[in-house]
Amino acid sequence: MRLIVHLGFHKTASTYLQHLLNGNARALAARGIWYQPQKHYPAHHQAAWALLNGDGIHLEMMLRAAKLGHCDTVILSSEDLEAVPFNPDVSTTIEATAAALGVTDIEWHIVVREPGAYFASLHAQLQHHVYADTLTMLREVLKKGMVFIPDPLAGEPGAPYWFYCFDHHAYIAGFAARTRHKVVVHDYADGDPWPGWRMIDRLGALGAITRLPAAEGENRRLGADAVEAGYRARIHDAIGEAPSPGFEALIAANLAAVPEAARIVGDRFADSYREAMAAFRA
């Protein structure tokens, strides 16, 4: 049995790919490829969150279901698995769980995006959950090549932590050196018919993808007004009252700095992005 682990990354059209896989799960299963069907959101986030906590139970159930469905290839997909290159315990749990269920081959698939564009898109996305100050975020990216957010949901059920990768070659190469299994990197810019399509093509299964998701399956970036409203809501959550003019100025400065911060990030990690593609391209 073979396990394909799609780690995301975030903001690389992972949601669209998951909608495609989930919506065409029966056709894929007919070809021996198991994508555990999800009733609501199409990603395997529950399995990922358990793995981030060292528990492989959901992955185990997925592999058992694949065997019952007479499938010899399983796809696990969640962008919250972007933590894998940073936390060796997660890949160890995945590999041990898979081996116990008879998996002999694992492929780790990663879709990367030009770092500056990733910074801007991620900043907009984070307003759903946290206040991501642009300069603080920029400093962490430049100092560490990544962003780490512990307990992003403040103790509520969900991901226990988030990692976001910007220094692609450094962290992906480090991960590749720790696993005996193949690491494959895809470019978000290689988006025809969709980013990450080569992962499915490698399985000879592009022909099984016939049902396309509706517009909500794309998880497009919110407009500027919606992003601003999100950050205003984060401030309101923290102080419990309507933001003062000073806070309004803080939010405005935070948002205004994003394009320049994205340019700086793009310049800093351009070589790392290209090197990751050259070393691990699909």
NUVEX-410631 format. One line per field, with one value per residue (C-alpha): x, y, z; residue number from 1. Coordinates in steps of 0.2 Angstrom, whole numbers, plus 5000, padded with zeros to 4 digits. Layout:
xx c(X,...) .
yy c(Y,...) .
zz c(Z,...) .
resi c(NUM,...) .
//
This chain:
xx c(5000,5006,5002,5002,5003,4998,5006,4998,5006,4994,4987,4992,4975,4974,4956,4952,4962,4953,4936,4941,4947,4932,4920,4927,4931,4921,4929,4946,4942,4937,4955,4962,4965,4957,4952,4943,4926,4922,4904,4907,4924,4934,4951,4957,4959,4953,4967,4980,4975,4977,4994,5000,4996,5005,4989,4988,4970,4961,4975,4974,4955,4958,4970,4959,4944,4955,4959,4940,4938,4951,4962,4981,4984,4978,4979,4979,4977,4978,4987,4989,5002,5013,5020,5028,5045,5046,5041,5049,5037,5023,5031,5037,5019,5013,5027,5024,5005,5007,5020,5009,4995,5006,5011,5027,5029,5026,5027,5027,5019,5021,5015,5025,5021,5032,5036,5031,5014,5012,5016,5002,4989,4993,4992,4974,4969,4975,4962,4950,4958,4972,4979,4994,5004,5013,5030,5030,5026,5039,5053,5049,5049,5066,5074,5068,5061,5045,5030,5025,5008,5005,4987,4979,4961,4964,4960,4945,4945,4956,4974,4985,4998,5002,5018,5020,5036,5045,5063,5057,5074,5081,5066,5061,5079,5080,5064,5070,5086,5076,5064,5068,5053,5052,5048,5040,5038,5025,5024,5008,5012,5010,4991,4984,4972,4975,4989,4995,4988,5004,5001,4986,4994,5008,4994,4987,4971,4968,4954,4944,4942,4926,4916,4922,4919,4907,4915,4915,4928,4941,4944,4948,4957,4944,4943,4952,4937,4933,4951,4951,4934,4942,4957,4945,4935,4951,4955,4937,4939,4954,4948,4930,4924,4924,4941,4948,4955,4972,4968,4960,4976,4986,4975,4977,4996,4996,4987,4996,5013,5008,5014,5031,5033,5028,5041,5055,5050,5049,5067,5074,5068,5068,5083,5077,5060,5070,5082,5067,5059,5076,5079,5062,5051,5038) .
yy c(5000,5018,5034,5051,5065,5082,5094,5110,5122,5135,5148,5137,5132,5117,5119,5118,5102,5095,5099,5090,5075,5074,5077,5064,5051,5037,5039,5039,5024,5014,5017,5011,5028,5031,5049,5047,5056,5071,5076,5095,5103,5092,5092,5079,5092,5081,5068,5082,5089,5072,5069,5086,5080,5063,5053,5043,5036,5045,5040,5022,5022,5030,5016,5003,5010,5010,4992,4988,4998,4987,5003,5002,5021,5033,5052,5062,5080,5095,5111,5111,5097,5112,5108,5092,5100,5109,5095,5079,5070,5072,5063,5050,5047,5046,5034,5023,5022,5019,5005,4996,4996,4989,5004,5002,5018,5036,5051,5069,5082,5100,5115,5131,5149,5164,5170,5188,5183,5170,5183,5195,5181,5173,5190,5192,5174,5176,5189,5175,5170,5181,5199,5197,5213,5216,5221,5208,5195,5202,5201,5183,5178,5187,5180,5163,5159,5154,5159,5149,5153,5142,5139,5150,5145,5150,5133,5129,5113,5113,5115,5115,5126,5133,5134,5143,5141,5154,5148,5134,5125,5126,5118,5106,5100,5098,5087,5077,5073,5065,5054,5039,5043,5054,5072,5081,5100,5108,5126,5135,5145,5128,5130,5123,5115,5119,5120,5103,5094,5084,5075,5067,5065,5055,5043,5042,5048,5065,5057,5053,5072,5077,5085,5103,5112,5128,5145,5143,5129,5141,5150,5166,5180,5192,5210,5224,5229,5212,5210,5226,5222,5205,5214,5226,5211,5204,5220,5220,5202,5208,5224,5220,5237,5247,5251,5269,5280,5275,5257,5262,5270,5254,5243,5255,5255,5236,5235,5248,5240,5223,5227,5233,5219,5206,5214,5212,5194,5190,5197,5188,5171,5171,5160,5148,5146,5143,5130,5120,5119,5114,5101,5093,5097,5085) .
zz c(5000,4996,5006,4997,5010,5004,5016,5008,5010,5016,5002,4988,4982,4994,4997,4979,4977,4992,4984,4968,4978,4989,4975,4964,4978,4971,4954,4962,4972,4956,4951,4967,4975,4992,4997,5014,5010,5021,5023,5027,5024,5011,5020,5032,5046,5060,5055,5054,5071,5079,5071,5077,5094,5091,5088,5072,5075,5061,5049,5055,5052,5034,5030,5036,5026,5010,5012,5014,4998,4989,4986,4987,4987,5000,4999,5016,5013,5025,5024,5043,5040,5034,5052,5046,5040,5057,5069,5067,5079,5066,5052,5064,5069,5051,5046,5061,5059,5040,5043,5055,5043,5029,5020,5011,5001,5007,4996,5004,4992,4995,4984,4987,4982,4978,4996,4994,4987,5001,5014,5007,5005,5022,5031,5024,5029,5047,5051,5053,5069,5075,5075,5063,5065,5049,5056,5069,5056,5044,5058,5062,5044,5040,5056,5056,5038,5045,5056,5071,5080,5095,5101,5087,5092,5110,5117,5106,5096,5080,5076,5091,5082,5065,5055,5039,5028,5019,5018,5007,5002,5020,5028,5015,5012,5031,5031,5016,5025,5040,5030,5019,5008,4993,4994,4979,4977,4966,4960,4964,4948,4938,4939,4923,4926,4945,4957,4963,4948,4945,4961,4953,4936,4944,4950,4932,4939,4930,4920,4936,4940,4932,4945,4948,4964,4965,4968,4987,4984,4979,4996,4988,4997,5005,4998,5007,5017,5023,5029,5038,5046,5052,5060,5068,5075,5082,5092,5098,5104,5114,5122,5124,5117,5101,5095,5099,5086,5091,5087,5071,5066,5071,5060,5045,5047,5049,5032,5023,5027,5019,5001,5006,5018,5005,4993,5006,5009,4991,4988,5003,4999,4980,4979,4992,4982,4966,4974,4982,4965,4957,4970,4973,4958,4953) .
resi c(1,2,3,4,5,6,7,8,9,10,11,12,13,14,15,16,17,18,19,20,21,22,23,24,25,26,27,28,29,30,31,32,33,34,35,36,37,38,39,40,41,42,43,44,45,46,47,48,49,50,51,52,53,54,55,56,57,58,59,60,61,62,63,64,65,66,67,68,69,70,71,72,73,74,75,76,77,78,79,80,81,82,83,84,85,86,87,88,89,90,91,92,93,94,95,96,97,98,99,100,101,102,103,104,105,106,107,108,109,110,111,112,113,114,115,116,117,118,119,120,121,122,123,124,125,126,127,128,129,130,131,132,133,134,135,136,137,138,139,140,141,142,143,144,145,146,147,148,149,150,151,152,153,154,155,156,157,158,159,160,161,162,163,164,165,166,167,168,169,170,171,172,173,174,175,176,177,178,179,180,181,182,183,184,185,186,187,188,189,190,191,192,193,194,195,196,197,198,199,200,201,202,203,204,205,206,207,208,209,210,211,212,213,214,215,216,217,218,219,220,221,222,223,224,225,226,227,228,229,230,231,232,233,234,235,236,237,238,239,240,241,242,243,244,245,246,247,248,249,250,251,252,253,254,255,256,257,258,259,260,261,262,263,264,265,266,267,268,269,270,271,272,273,274,275,276,277,278,279,280,281,282) .
//
